[in-house]
């Protein structure tokens, strides 16, 4: 069970005639709470709900007192506003009677990068005495006090139906109680084992991404020629070979320390949440788009970008004057400055990408992977100096690597422009336009690798190497793969980069999976009649990762075939705002809760039966409501999802 947000509620006196109900929430790292008055069709807004009010009336609306973070959400196609770390919300109340009371609840929605919580309630119940001034002002204004009519005008007035949930029978409506289907199966579910640790997987992904970036940087003209020169220097400057090897290893370790310090500095200066907000900011994305285009032009040979030579000269002279560990560290720092024109855009892209995870350690993990890849050859060649003789000499092939990086930077630049385009609603880079540009870029890259296009610094040799030929095949094949996307094909390989499908004007793709039932009890009854197992999908209208799973995983032929033919799919929306026929009061963990909406009902089912409260959440059941496999959350690995479904079928047949 996730509990990432905790609220404290208090009543504050503003004046003799006004009070304020203040909600102060503490939000765990990586989570955010959505703000008030968001457009319909989007995530769950924070709302102030009144059940009973006497001797008072609401003044104004629920107002945030902490600064909001605003970003454009690609999935909802709208600007959303939310809070991170802390949120303070205020509702003013005007006193109109000698005695006043107000009872109700704050409702809010919370999400992180993997899960969303169902609408969550924070109850309040305050009473007090009004001053003579408040009563007098209310009488002069003709406002009703302690009047039954005032309760009818409240935002929500409910006649609570008292129902207490037993451990083996749980009420699901005002008059119906269904056994077995609602019976808790938390222990049985846990017996199948836990799910995937997405946090660890994401750190591994970030590390690998950084490592690959470091390998790319190695094969650029700024770094590759320096490797044999530096290793030879360390081995020759000491007559003792062991000392030379030790110094070269320390040199590699210094490179790791420098880049790791850079990653930590980025986090400490900006913070994980600020980096995440910055990475989705429209102006920042335009600037980063322009920066990548400029670097791409530089890699193509239009001009050279270098840091002031005086910087590296000063550091180099310091290294010569000092000795020991400090001189080795300064030489590593010199490498960092000299190689900036090649490593800068790779590092910048890496930091922007990992900042979207919201993790405070992500930049450091990414930079650690980058630094290890960059430092590895210095250490290996120091340990095995004979390898230096077989090391490929620098030449035209390095310029080819640099130009290939230029093409890749140009492609990724469009991703950043897409974010700004969506935020401002320019519609300059709809999905088909984006794909058309990517098709052209990767086709041109293929032709370049085949020697059909030349840039200023390329060799005149017309021969095509075998690696270039295979890379050209991959690039051209990728360009051809994207062509069907112009007519609406999903293109899962590029779905994380391209604009959303609904920005496409011409779309022939209509295949989607829809649940047979949106009611748990009706779906379970149907499954029992048909003799089929059940897949329960706890989802939400405001659940971003639920849509990602549906678009990236469910549409896969293997997955869709199993779901449609072998299971009865029941989708339960925990943020469904439709009211129940009558509110239900249940006792959960010794605390009374009121279920007011259909979404409340399904959220309660998820918590009490399965011991979970995050979405997406998938669970496979037999006809009696018993689990057939472990639960499954957000993970776009299609193979694992197919395995999850097939294991459930196998256990059902047993």
Secondary structure as GFF3:
##gff-version 3
##sequence-region A 1 654
A	DSSP	beta_strand	5	13	.	.	.	ID=ss1
A	DSSP	beta_strand	18	27	.	.	.	ID=ss2
A	DSSP	beta_strand	32	34	.	.	.	ID=ss3
A	DSSP	beta_strand	47	54	.	.	.	ID=ss4
A	DSSP	beta_strand	56	64	.	.	.	ID=ss5
A	DSSP	beta_strand	69	73	.	.	.	ID=ss6
A	DSSP	beta_strand	78	83	.	.	.	ID=ss7
A	DSSP	beta_strand	86	95	.	.	.	ID=ss8
A	DSSP	beta_strand	99	108	.	.	.	ID=ss9
A	DSSP	beta_strand	110	111	.	.	.	ID=ss10
A	DSSP	beta_strand	116	117	.	.	.	ID=ss11
A	DSSP	beta_strand	120	129	.	.	.	ID=ss12
A	DSSP	alpha_helix	132	141	.	.	.	ID=ss13
A	DSSP	alpha_helix	148	152	.	.	.	ID=ss14
A	DSSP	beta_strand	161	162	.	.	.	ID=ss15
A	DSSP	beta_strand	169	171	.	.	.	ID=ss16
A	DSSP	beta_strand	177	179	.	.	.	ID=ss17
A	DSSP	alpha_helix	186	190	.	.	.	ID=ss18
A	DSSP	alpha_helix	198	218	.	.	.	ID=ss19
A	DSSP	alpha_helix	224	236	.	.	.	ID=ss20
A	DSSP	alpha_helix	241	270	.	.	.	ID=ss21
A	DSSP	alpha_helix	272	279	.	.	.	ID=ss22
A	DSSP	alpha_helix	282	300	.	.	.	ID=ss23
A	DSSP	alpha_helix	309	321	.	.	.	ID=ss24
A	DSSP	alpha_helix	325	338	.	.	.	ID=ss25
A	DSSP	alpha_helix	340	355	.	.	.	ID=ss26
A	DSSP	alpha_helix	362	383	.	.	.	ID=ss27
A	DSSP	alpha_helix	387	390	.	.	.	ID=ss28
A	DSSP	alpha_helix	396	424	.	.	.	ID=ss29
A	DSSP	alpha_helix	431	449	.	.	.	ID=ss30
A	DSSP	alpha_helix	466	483	.	.	.	ID=ss31
A	DSSP	three_ten_helix	484	487	.	.	.	ID=ss32
A	DSSP	three_ten_helix	492	494	.	.	.	ID=ss33
A	DSSP	three_ten_helix	501	503	.	.	.	ID=ss34
A	DSSP	alpha_helix	520	530	.	.	.	ID=ss35
A	DSSP	beta_strand	533	539	.	.	.	ID=ss36
A	DSSP	alpha_helix	544	549	.	.	.	ID=ss37
A	DSSP	pi_helix	550	554	.	.	.	ID=ss38
A	DSSP	alpha_helix	557	566	.	.	.	ID=ss39
A	DSSP	beta_strand	567	573	.	.	.	ID=ss40
A	DSSP	beta_strand	579	588	.	.	.	ID=ss41
A	DSSP	beta_strand	591	597	.	.	.	ID=ss42
A	DSSP	alpha_helix	598	610	.	.	.	ID=ss43
A	DSSP	beta_strand	614	615	.	.	.	ID=ss44
A	DSSP	beta_strand	617	621	.	.	.	ID=ss45
A	DSSP	alpha_helix	638	653	.	.	.	ID=ss46
###
